[in-house]
Amino acid sequence: MEDIKHPIADEMSQFEERFKSSLKSAVPLLNHITHYIIKRKGKQMRPMFVFLSARMFGPIKDDAYVAASLIELLHTATLVHDDVVDDAYKRRGFFSINAIWKNKVAVLVGDYLLSKGLLLSIDNEQYKLLQIVSRAVRDMSEGELLQMEKTRRLNIEESVYFDIIRQKTASLIAACCACGAAAGDAKEDEINRMRQFGEYAGMAFQIKDDLFDYGEGGDIGKPEGIDIKEKKLTLPLIYTLNSVDKKTRKHLIGIVKNHNKNKEKVKEAIQLVVSSGGIEYAVKVMQEFRQKALDVLHEFPESDARNSIEKMVNFTVNRNI
């Protein structure tokens, strides 16, 4: 990751300080919680997408810091709210906000982060950035609700799955790249192409995440089969349900619906997905989205920033953590 970050290393260092400042509150409890949030931050790939996208179109200006902070504030808010919705008590090996401070506090913290993002963009008169990110948050909410609706029936088609992950995951990566381009004074068509690039990269990222559930690529902090336990229909499972005979399909649906807490049954479902070629198929589709992303990216002139973004795309599909 350090090699990828090299063209924007100074900017990322400055960003961390700016982001901390953007979280400050007059309420001690909020400061205590936001300090905990900062402490458990991940690789910060989304701000990196913002800064690298901005660098592709010229020197990084203050607008890029606003864009990256806005993305991080709204993204963190959605994670806090997601943990409440999912009754999740751990994220990246740390206890979630709702696990420590309960749901009421977690919801209010998420609301606070959302408001800070809105105010940051308005105070800096960055209405274009606010428009881009607001659309992404809308898409993420719709994607989550669409997934909940379709999961109940377990009859999801591939096209619906792609709609779900485009909205839930890819829309935010797309917003990062579009915001970065906008902050770099890119033209409207360039902003749209960077948004398309980010969407393809985000699709590949989510499919890779799905594959971890079947033990592909190592341990990223969630046990194998957790998506099956939560009745989430991932691409390997959808492919398997659509390719096996009726008897096997009925049996597999029965496991997901009625025996998803049974470790042995979940293990059996994973083995069915592997033996039916579901993993191989998902890897193939992931690589297709990766290539689509790179095809769009290569429409822009080569530069250190473009090369680093390409490395990030390759990292998303090859990562084992």
C-alpha angles and dihedrals in degrees: 000000000000090000090052092047094049099100090052102029094120092045092050090051091051091044093058090058093045092049091052089052092050090059098054118124138177088235112089093208091056091049090050092051096044089050087055090049092052091048092059098045115139131218092312092228093159096060087045090056089051096050096041091049090050092047090055089068101041143296117346111256134187090272090070091057090051090049094049093046091048091051093048094047094051093040092051090048091054091049092052091049092044091056089055093048092047096041086234116167100184136045124179090348093305127106112260122243091253091050091058104029101022131242100291093057092042093054091049092048089052090050090049092052091049091051092049090054092049093048093046092057094042094046089053092042091237097150095152090057091046090052093051095048095041090056090051092052090049090051092048092053092047091048092052092050092046089053091050091050096048096041091065091062100038090210099109120154124217092251091057091047090054090050090052097050092041089058100034101044115000095053092067094048087048089051091051092055094042092048091049092051091047091049088052091055093249119169119261094257090049091051090051092049091050089050089053091048091052092049093054091045090049092052090053090047093054095046088052088052089052090054092058088066089068095050094264112148103003137276119330096172100281124092121243113272098023091128089053090048088053091045092241114159107223125183096261090052094045091051090050094049090051096046107042126081121271095260094052091044091053091048092049093048088050091056093049093045103038111013103037092122093054107097094205093049092048089050089051090052091051091051090051091053092049095047093047093057095252093134094049091048094050091049090052093051091046091054090049091056090046090054092047089053092050092046090058092043092052090060085078125073116272115260140148089265094051091048091051092050089051089052089051091054091050090047091054092057097038100041119121097190 
